[in-house]
Amino acid sequence: MLIEKEDFIGIESLLEKRKDFYIKYSEYDSLELKEFLNSKEFKDSEIKINLSFNIAKENVKKEIDKLKASKNAAKQYQNNSGYRNMFFNKKI
């Protein structure tokens, strides 16, 4: 399985940090908050969160594609088996 619970642990901690940032800086006036939102520290944390979500999203897409391929292969096998059985029944 491509998706593991550990993939989301990093995201949770990053979201907690983001929440702490917002709570911490909401106590300050808007000018200080504006400076913080434009700071490198905040932008780096946003980049990390977005990368983590994108990686998790890609893993989910891969898992879905894998399941679709597996389902299609099983369906194709069933169809081929059915046609083979019909062919043998006609011959007999």
N, CA, C and O atoms as CSV, one atom per row, in Angstrom:
chain,resi,resn,atom,element,x,y,z
A,1,MET,N,N,0.847,-1.174,0.000
A,1,MET,CA,C,0.000,0.000,0.000
A,1,MET,C,C,0.897,1.244,0.000
A,1,MET,O,O,1.853,1.326,0.772
A,2,LEU,N,N,0.591,2.183,-0.848
A,2,LEU,CA,C,1.406,3.385,-0.979
A,2,LEU,C,C,1.154,4.394,0.128
A,2,LEU,O,O,2.054,5.149,0.497
A,3,ILE,N,N,-0.042,4.414,0.654
A,3,ILE,CA,C,-0.410,5.422,1.648
A,3,ILE,C,C,-0.232,4.828,3.043
A,3,ILE,O,O,-0.826,3.802,3.376
A,4,GLU,N,N,0.576,5.471,3.831
A,4,GLU,CA,C,0.818,5.032,5.196
A,4,GLU,C,C,0.386,6.139,6.158
A,4,GLU,O,O,0.365,7.315,5.795
A,5,LYS,N,N,0.048,5.758,7.362
A,5,LYS,CA,C,-0.364,6.743,8.366
A,5,LYS,C,C,0.768,7.728,8.650
A,5,LYS,O,O,0.524,8.899,8.939
A,6,GLU,N,N,2.013,7.243,8.565
A,6,GLU,CA,C,3.167,8.099,8.846
A,6,GLU,C,C,3.257,9.265,7.864
A,6,GLU,O,O,3.831,10.302,8.194
A,7,ASP,N,N,2.700,9.113,6.668
A,7,ASP,CA,C,2.732,10.190,5.674
A,7,ASP,C,C,2.017,11.441,6.176
A,7,ASP,O,O,2.342,12.553,5.760
A,8,PHE,N,N,1.057,11.264,7.057
A,8,PHE,CA,C,0.244,12.387,7.504
A,8,PHE,C,C,0.688,12.951,8.853
A,8,PHE,O,O,0.189,13.994,9.274
A,9,ILE,N,N,1.610,12.282,9.534
A,9,ILE,CA,C,2.080,12.763,10.834
A,9,ILE,C,C,2.818,14.082,10.676
A,9,ILE,O,O,2.615,14.997,11.474
A,10,GLY,N,N,3.658,14.199,9.679
A,10,GLY,CA,C,4.379,15.445,9.435
A,10,GLY,C,C,3.444,16.595,9.120
A,10,GLY,O,O,3.687,17.729,9.532
A,11,ILE,N,N,2.389,16.312,8.403
A,11,ILE,CA,C,1.421,17.347,8.041
A,11,ILE,C,C,0.719,17.872,9.288
A,11,ILE,O,O,0.511,19.077,9.429
A,12,GLU,N,N,0.356,16.962,10.192
A,12,GLU,CA,C,-0.325,17.389,11.414
A,12,GLU,C,C,0.547,18.335,12.231
A,12,GLU,O,O,0.059,19.341,12.747
A,13,SER,N,N,1.833,18.018,12.351
A,13,SER,CA,C,2.713,18.892,13.138
A,13,SER,C,C,2.885,20.247,12.456
A,13,SER,O,O,2.943,21.278,13.127
A,14,LEU,N,N,2.967,20.250,11.128
A,14,LEU,CA,C,3.082,21.520,10.415
A,14,LEU,C,C,1.817,22.363,10.574
A,14,LEU,O,O,1.895,23.584,10.715
A,15,LEU,N,N,0.663,21.716,10.552
A,15,LEU,CA,C,-0.589,22.450,10.757
A,15,LEU,C,C,-0.683,23.008,12.178
A,15,LEU,O,O,-1.201,24.105,12.388
A,16,GLU,N,N,-0.177,22.247,13.149
A,16,GLU,CA,C,-0.150,22.749,14.525
A,16,GLU,C,C,0.739,23.980,14.630
A,16,GLU,O,O,0.390,24.951,15.300
A,17,LYS,N,N,1.894,23.935,13.961
A,17,LYS,CA,C,2.792,25.091,13.966
A,17,LYS,C,C,2.104,26.298,13.328
A,17,LYS,O,O,2.216,27.420,13.821
A,18,ARG,N,N,1.398,26.056,12.238
A,18,ARG,CA,C,0.682,27.149,11.560
A,18,ARG,C,C,-0.361,27.753,12.502
A,18,ARG,O,O,-0.483,28.974,12.609
A,19,LYS,N,N,-1.105,26.888,13.178
A,19,LYS,CA,C,-2.122,27.363,14.115
A,19,LYS,C,C,-1.475,28.182,15.235
A,19,LYS,O,O,-1.978,29.242,15.609
A,20,ASP,N,N,-0.361,27.682,15.764
A,20,ASP,CA,C,0.354,28.422,16.812
A,20,ASP,C,C,0.816,29.781,16.316
A,20,ASP,O,O,0.736,30.775,17.038
A,21,PHE,N,N,1.306,29.823,15.065
A,21,PHE,CA,C,1.720,31.102,14.475
A,21,PHE,C,C,0.558,32.089,14.463
A,21,PHE,O,O,0.695,33.235,14.890
A,22,TYR,N,N,-0.581,31.629,13.971
A,22,TYR,CA,C,-1.739,32.521,13.869
A,22,TYR,C,C,-2.196,33.006,15.241
A,22,TYR,O,O,-2.514,34.182,15.419
A,23,ILE,N,N,-2.226,32.098,16.199
A,23,ILE,CA,C,-2.652,32.484,17.549
A,23,ILE,C,C,-1.662,33.473,18.153
A,23,ILE,O,O,-2.052,34.485,18.736
A,24,LYS,N,N,-0.373,33.164,18.006
A,24,LYS,CA,C,0.668,34.018,18.586
A,24,LYS,C,C,0.619,35.427,17.994
A,24,LYS,O,O,0.676,36.417,18.724
A,25,TYR,N,N,0.514,35.508,16.679
A,25,TYR,CA,C,0.589,36.814,16.032
A,25,TYR,C,C,-0.750,37.540,15.955
A,25,TYR,O,O,-0.791,38.716,15.592
A,26,SER,N,N,-1.833,36.866,16.286
A,26,SER,CA,C,-3.124,37.557,16.293
A,26,SER,C,C,-3.221,38.532,17.462
A,26,SER,O,O,-4.075,39.418,17.470
A,27,GLU,N,N,-2.341,38.362,18.450
A,27,GLU,CA,C,-2.342,39.255,19.603
A,27,GLU,C,C,-1.679,40.593,19.285
A,27,GLU,O,O,-1.869,41.570,20.009
A,28,TYR,N,N,-0.908,40.638,18.211
A,28,TYR,CA,C,-0.192,41.860,17.859
A,28,TYR,C,C,-1.038,42.730,16.941
A,28,TYR,O,O,-2.076,42.304,16.433
A,29,ASP,N,N,-0.577,43.946,16.742
A,29,ASP,CA,C,-1.332,44.833,15.857
A,29,ASP,C,C,-1.116,44.428,14.396
A,29,ASP,O,O,-0.243,43.613,14.094
A,30,SER,N,N,-1.889,44.983,13.525
A,30,SER,CA,C,-1.907,44.552,12.128
A,30,SER,C,C,-0.591,44.797,11.403
A,30,SER,O,O,-0.252,44.038,10.495
A,31,LEU,N,N,0.151,45.817,11.768
A,31,LEU,CA,C,1.429,46.090,11.109
A,31,LEU,C,C,2.433,44.978,11.404
A,31,LEU,O,O,3.135,44.514,10.506
A,32,GLU,N,N,2.495,44.551,12.670
A,32,GLU,CA,C,3.397,43.458,13.033
A,32,GLU,C,C,2.946,42.153,12.383
A,32,GLU,O,O,3.772,41.351,11.945
A,33,LEU,N,N,1.649,41.949,12.325
A,33,LEU,CA,C,1.124,40.750,11.676
A,33,LEU,C,C,1.466,40.751,10.192
A,33,LEU,O,O,1.845,39.720,9.637
A,34,LYS,N,N,1.334,41.897,9.558
A,34,LYS,CA,C,1.665,42.013,8.138
A,34,LYS,C,C,3.142,41.701,7.913
A,34,LYS,O,O,3.493,41.013,6.954
A,35,GLU,N,N,4.005,42.203,8.794
A,35,GLU,CA,C,5.433,41.916,8.686
A,35,GLU,C,C,5.698,40.423,8.837
A,35,GLU,O,O,6.517,39.850,8.119
A,36,PHE,N,N,4.994,39.800,9.780
A,36,PHE,CA,C,5.176,38.363,9.978
A,36,PHE,C,C,4.723,37.570,8.757
A,36,PHE,O,O,5.418,36.657,8.312
A,37,LEU,N,N,3.551,37.922,8.215
A,37,LEU,CA,C,3.033,37.188,7.060
A,37,LEU,C,C,3.934,37.342,5.844
A,37,LEU,O,O,3.921,36.486,4.959
A,38,ASN,N,N,4.706,38.401,5.781
A,38,ASN,CA,C,5.654,38.594,4.690
A,38,ASN,C,C,7.046,38.069,5.031
A,38,ASN,O,O,7.962,38.165,4.213
A,39,SER,N,N,7.212,37.517,6.226
A,39,SER,CA,C,8.533,37.065,6.663
A,39,SER,C,C,8.924,35.754,5.984
A,39,SER,O,O,8.076,34.987,5.528
A,40,LYS,N,N,10.218,35.527,5.934
A,40,LYS,CA,C,10.758,34.299,5.345
A,40,LYS,C,C,10.335,33.074,6.157
A,40,LYS,O,O,10.051,32.018,5.590
A,41,GLU,N,N,10.293,33.216,7.475
A,41,GLU,CA,C,9.908,32.108,8.349
A,41,GLU,C,C,8.502,31.608,8.007
A,41,GLU,O,O,8.278,30.403,7.889
A,42,PHE,N,N,7.568,32.531,7.852
A,42,PHE,CA,C,6.195,32.155,7.534
A,42,PHE,C,C,6.105,31.537,6.142
A,42,PHE,O,O,5.438,30.521,5.951
A,43,LYS,N,N,6.773,32.148,5.176
A,43,LYS,CA,C,6.728,31.626,3.808
A,43,LYS,C,C,7.341,30.234,3.726
A,43,LYS,O,O,6.841,29.377,2.997
A,44,ASP,N,N,8.428,30.004,4.473
A,44,ASP,CA,C,9.039,28.674,4.498
A,44,ASP,C,C,8.090,27.635,5.087
A,44,ASP,O,O,8.002,26.514,4.586
A,45,SER,N,N,7.380,28.008,6.150
A,45,SER,CA,C,6.433,27.064,6.745
A,45,SER,C,C,5.288,26.762,5.784
A,45,SER,O,O,4.827,25.624,5.707
A,46,GLU,N,N,4.827,27.774,5.053
A,46,GLU,CA,C,3.762,27.559,4.068
A,46,GLU,C,C,4.239,26.636,2.947
A,46,GLU,O,O,3.488,25.775,2.488
A,47,ILE,N,N,5.468,26.814,2.512
A,47,ILE,CA,C,6.025,25.965,1.458
A,47,ILE,C,C,6.102,24.521,1.937
A,47,ILE,O,O,5.753,23.601,1.197
A,48,LYS,N,N,6.560,24.316,3.176
A,48,LYS,CA,C,6.651,22.957,3.724
A,48,LYS,C,C,5.279,22.301,3.801
A,48,LYS,O,O,5.125,21.130,3.455
A,49,ILE,N,N,4.292,23.049,4.251
A,49,ILE,CA,C,2.937,22.499,4.349
A,49,ILE,C,C,2.409,22.139,2.964
A,49,ILE,O,O,1.845,21.061,2.779
A,50,ASN,N,N,2.586,23.024,1.999
A,50,ASN,CA,C,2.102,22.753,0.642
A,50,ASN,C,C,2.806,21.551,0.033
A,50,ASN,O,O,2.168,20.730,-0.626
A,51,LEU,N,N,4.118,21.435,0.243
A,51,LEU,CA,C,4.849,20.278,-0.275
A,51,LEU,C,C,4.351,18.990,0.368
A,51,LEU,O,O,4.178,17.979,-0.313
A,52,SER,N,N,4.121,19.023,1.669
A,52,SER,CA,C,3.627,17.832,2.361
A,52,SER,C,C,2.262,17.414,1.831
A,52,SER,O,O,2.019,16.230,1.597
A,53,PHE,N,N,1.371,18.384,1.641
A,53,PHE,CA,C,0.052,18.069,1.092
A,53,PHE,C,C,0.161,17.534,-0.333
A,53,PHE,O,O,-0.548,16.596,-0.696
A,54,ASN,N,N,1.037,18.120,-1.139
A,54,ASN,CA,C,1.193,17.654,-2.516
A,54,ASN,C,C,1.733,16.235,-2.565
A,54,ASN,O,O,1.286,15.430,-3.381
A,55,ILE,N,N,2.692,15.920,-1.696
A,55,ILE,CA,C,3.229,14.558,-1.648
A,55,ILE,C,C,2.139,13.579,-1.234
A,55,ILE,O,O,1.987,12.518,-1.838
A,56,ALA,N,N,1.382,13.938,-0.202
A,56,ALA,CA,C,0.290,13.069,0.243
A,56,ALA,C,C,-0.757,12.913,-0.856
A,56,ALA,O,O,-1.277,11.818,-1.070
A,57,LYS,N,N,-1.069,14.009,-1.555
A,57,LYS,CA,C,-2.055,13.964,-2.636
A,57,LYS,C,C,-1.568,13.064,-3.773
A,57,LYS,O,O,-2.348,12.294,-4.334
A,58,GLU,N,N,-0.283,13.159,-4.111
A,58,GLU,CA,C,0.275,12.303,-5.160
A,58,GLU,C,C,0.216,10.835,-4.747
A,58,GLU,O,O,-0.077,9.970,-5.574
A,59,ASN,N,N,0.493,10.547,-3.472
A,59,ASN,CA,C,0.409,9.168,-2.996
A,59,ASN,C,C,-1.017,8.640,-3.084
A,59,ASN,O,O,-1.231,7.478,-3.431
A,60,VAL,N,N,-1.988,9.484,-2.772
A,60,VAL,CA,C,-3.396,9.077,-2.881
A,60,VAL,C,C,-3.749,8.804,-4.340
A,60,VAL,O,O,-4.416,7.814,-4.643
A,61,LYS,N,N,-3.303,9.683,-5.250
A,61,LYS,CA,C,-3.576,9.478,-6.676
A,61,LYS,C,C,-2.956,8.180,-7.173
A,61,LYS,O,O,-3.588,7.439,-7.927
A,62,LYS,N,N,-1.716,7.896,-6.754
A,62,LYS,CA,C,-1.049,6.654,-7.162
A,62,LYS,C,C,-1.815,5.442,-6.660
A,62,LYS,O,O,-1.986,4.460,-7.383
A,63,GLU,N,N,-2.275,5.516,-5.414
A,63,GLU,CA,C,-3.032,4.406,-4.841
A,63,GLU,C,C,-4.344,4.198,-5.597
A,63,GLU,O,O,-4.727,3.060,-5.866
A,64,ILE,N,N,-5.029,5.275,-5.938
A,64,ILE,CA,C,-6.282,5.171,-6.694
A,64,ILE,C,C,-6.021,4.582,-8.075
A,64,ILE,O,O,-6.767,3.715,-8.530
A,65,ASP,N,N,-4.960,5.048,-8.750
A,65,ASP,CA,C,-4.621,4.511,-10.067
A,65,ASP,C,C,-4.282,3.028,-9.990
A,65,ASP,O,O,-4.652,2.251,-10.870
A,66,LYS,N,N,-3.576,2.644,-8.929
A,66,LYS,CA,C,-3.224,1.235,-8.742
A,66,LYS,C,C,-4.488,0.389,-8.558
A,66,LYS,O,O,-4.601,-0.701,-9.119
A,67,LEU,N,N,-5.435,0.903,-7.767
A,67,LEU,CA,C,-6.689,0.181,-7.556
A,67,LEU,C,C,-7.514,0.098,-8.838
A,67,LEU,O,O,-8.131,-0.930,-9.117
A,68,LYS,N,N,-7.524,1.186,-9.620
A,68,LYS,CA,C,-8.245,1.168,-10.898
A,68,LYS,C,C,-7.646,0.136,-11.838
A,68,LYS,O,O,-8.373,-0.620,-12.481
A,69,ALA,N,N,-6.313,0.101,-11.918
A,69,ALA,CA,C,-5.640,-0.855,-12.800
A,69,ALA,C,C,-5.932,-2.283,-12.356
A,69,ALA,O,O,-6.153,-3.163,-13.189
A,70,SER,N,N,-5.931,-2.511,-11.062
A,70,SER,CA,C,-6.223,-3.839,-10.532
A,70,SER,C,C,-7.661,-4.245,-10.857
A,70,SER,O,O,-7.921,-5.384,-11.246
A,71,LYS,N,N,-8.581,-3.310,-10.694
A,71,LYS,CA,C,-9.991,-3.588,-10.994
A,71,LYS,C,C,-10.173,-3.886,-12.481
A,71,LYS,O,O,-10.890,-4.815,-12.852
A,72,ASN,N,N,-9.517,-3.089,-13.328
A,72,ASN,CA,C,-9.625,-3.306,-14.772
A,72,ASN,C,C,-9.021,-4.644,-15.178
A,72,ASN,O,O,-9.562,-5.330,-16.045
A,73,ALA,N,N,-7.902,-5.020,-14.558
A,73,ALA,CA,C,-7.273,-6.304,-14.872
A,73,ALA,C,C,-8.192,-7.455,-14.471
A,73,ALA,O,O,-8.331,-8.427,-15.214
A,74,ALA,N,N,-8.815,-7.350,-13.306
A,74,ALA,CA,C,-9.731,-8.398,-12.852
A,74,ALA,C,C,-10.941,-8.491,-13.776
A,74,ALA,O,O,-11.399,-9.588,-14.097
A,75,LYS,N,N,-11.457,-7.345,-14.201
A,75,LYS,CA,C,-12.606,-7.322,-15.106
A,75,LYS,C,C,-12.239,-7.949,-16.453
A,75,LYS,O,O,-13.007,-8.727,-17.018
A,76,GLN,N,N,-11.060,-7.600,-16.953
A,76,GLN,CA,C,-10.599,-8.148,-18.232
A,76,GLN,C,C,-10.434,-9.662,-18.138
A,76,GLN,O,O,-10.786,-10.389,-19.067
A,77,TYR,N,N,-9.898,-10.133,-17.014
A,77,TYR,CA,C,-9.727,-11.569,-16.814
A,77,TYR,C,C,-11.081,-12.272,-16.800
A,77,TYR,O,O,-11.241,-13.336,-17.399
A,78,GLN,N,N,-12.051,-11.673,-16.116
A,78,GLN,CA,C,-13.389,-12.271,-16.076
A,78,GLN,C,C,-14.001,-12.317,-17.473
A,78,GLN,O,O,-14.615,-13.314,-17.851
A,79,ASN,N,N,-13.835,-11.248,-18.234
A,79,ASN,CA,C,-14.376,-11.221,-19.592
A,79,ASN,C,C,-13.725,-12.292,-20.455
A,79,ASN,O,O,-14.415,-12.998,-21.190
A,80,ASN,N,N,-12.412,-12.418,-20.374
A,80,ASN,CA,C,-11.704,-13.417,-21.171
A,80,ASN,C,C,-12.110,-14.823,-20.765
A,80,ASN,O,O,-12.269,-15.690,-21.625
A,81,SER,N,N,-12.281,-15.064,-19.475
A,81,SER,CA,C,-12.700,-16.384,-19.004
A,81,SER,C,C,-14.097,-16.707,-19.514
A,81,SER,O,O,-14.372,-17.837,-19.919
A,82,GLY,N,N,-14.969,-15.722,-19.493
A,82,GLY,CA,C,-16.330,-15.930,-19.982
A,82,GLY,C,C,-16.357,-16.250,-21.462
A,82,GLY,O,O,-17.092,-17.140,-21.888
A,83,TYR,N,N,-15.567,-15.538,-22.256
A,83,TYR,CA,C,-15.511,-15.804,-23.693
A,83,TYR,C,C,-14.935,-17.181,-23.967
A,83,TYR,O,O,-15.415,-17.889,-24.853
A,84,ARG,N,N,-13.905,-17.573,-23.214
A,84,ARG,CA,C,-13.317,-18.901,-23.389
A,84,ARG,C,C,-14.342,-19.980,-23.089
A,84,ARG,O,O,-14.454,-20.958,-23.828
A,85,ASN,N,N,-15.095,-19.805,-22.003
A,85,ASN,CA,C,-16.109,-20.797,-21.643
A,85,ASN,C,C,-17.194,-20.879,-22.710
A,85,ASN,O,O,-17.652,-21.973,-23.039
A,86,MET,N,N,-17.613,-19.739,-23.255
A,86,MET,CA,C,-18.618,-19.746,-24.316
A,86,MET,C,C,-18.076,-20.462,-25.547
A,86,MET,O,O,-18.800,-21.220,-26.193
A,87,PHE,N,N,-16.813,-20.228,-25.873
A,87,PHE,CA,C,-16.201,-20.862,-27.034
A,87,PHE,C,C,-16.173,-22.378,-26.858
A,87,PHE,O,O,-16.530,-23.112,-27.779
A,88,PHE,N,N,-15.753,-22.855,-25.680
A,88,PHE,CA,C,-15.690,-24.295,-25.437
A,88,PHE,C,C,-17.078,-24.914,-25.416
A,88,PHE,O,O,-17.256,-26.038,-25.885
A,89,ASN,N,N,-18.054,-24.211,-24.888
A,89,ASN,CA,C,-19.420,-24.737,-24.853
A,89,ASN,C,C,-19.979,-24.876,-26.264
A,89,ASN,O,O,-20.719,-25.820,-26.539
A,90,LYS,N,N,-19.641,-23.954,-27.165
A,90,LYS,CA,C,-20.110,-24.049,-28.544
A,90,LYS,C,C,-19.451,-25.215,-29.260
A,90,LYS,O,O,-20.096,-25.894,-30.059
A,91,LYS,N,N,-18.171,-25.456,-28.982
A,91,LYS,CA,C,-17.446,-26.548,-29.631
A,91,LYS,C,C,-17.968,-27.901,-29.191
A,91,LYS,O,O,-17.984,-28.853,-29.971
A,92,ILE,N,N,-18.396,-27.985,-27.940
A,92,ILE,CA,C,-18.855,-29.271,-27.407
A,92,ILE,C,C,-20.279,-29.436,-27.796
A,92,ILE,O,O,-20.897,-30.447,-27.462
